[in-house]
């Protein structure tokens, strides 16, 4: 029996799977894979949200529709797409912080030095990432869909978000504890002065605890081994293989396990045996051989699907459907890759 691969087998092994995350460097097929899996699941009668966190509005290109910043849009039956405008979300978040400061200190205008600090914080890359995973948490917590498929932006494979969640959570815990101690000192000082102390709600403390709770919830969401599949997409090229190895190492350091890899843009080995195939195609098959051999040797147990090189760019539902078939149950098998690795 041929050793077949495809997401069909992943979902059969993990019936509780509800979230699929595609990560990797830009241009390797993350968005195509996200769109294809979403489409396939929707044709099986499941309500699916395909969520893009990529600022390049890639899903708009794939589905050939203007989706960026427009909210949840139904593309076809059961298939919904959400392409967030992270910059807009950051602006809304920062405006809410300004308003909370004004309310907390009962002031009309924020002091210039505080405003300078807020503006510098907005420029930090972490602010964009924070807005992204906050939006991810929002849509999943609403529980409106059977499946959620996330197309991650190409910063640190999306893995940095997992690490950042842990770092931020610990930072907020420390700040919260320091604030809590200050709060207790304030009460003690009031008693020593024999002043009447009125318990008041510490808004800053509440805000910090709220941030920490959302960070912890996000971290649990994307690292849940039963409900979430974190997948890397790579192509038969040296740098893509090196990047995937680095990603695996980063996962191990975080105590996580990657669900698998998708090998994209593979020229079918059968081309070599086809007398009608043009010579340039046969040369491309030959050029991919050493990289496919390396992929097989390094990632054999992790390969979830193998997507062949398509005749044209995967745009529109017709091409997405073609990719979906290969992603769900690949025509190129592990045996094919093994055969290549032995040549």
Secondary structure, DSSP 4 states (H G I P E B T S, - for coil): -----SHHHHHHH-TT--EEEEE-STTSSHHHHHHHHHHHHHHTT--EEEEE--TT-HHHHHHTS--BTS--EEEETTEEEEE--HHHHHHHHHHHHHHHHHHHHT-SS--HHHHHHHHHHHTSHHHHHHHHHHHHHHHHHTT--SEEEEE--SSGGGHHHHHHHHHHHHHHHHHHHHHHHHHHHHHHHHHHTTPPPPP---HHHHHHHHHHHHHHHHHHHHT-TTTEEEEEEEESSHHHHHHHHHHHHHHHHTT----EEEEEEEPPGGGGG-TTS-HHHHHHHHHHHHHHHHHHHHHGGGEEEEEEPPSS---HHHHHHHHHHHHHS-SS-HHHHHHHHT-
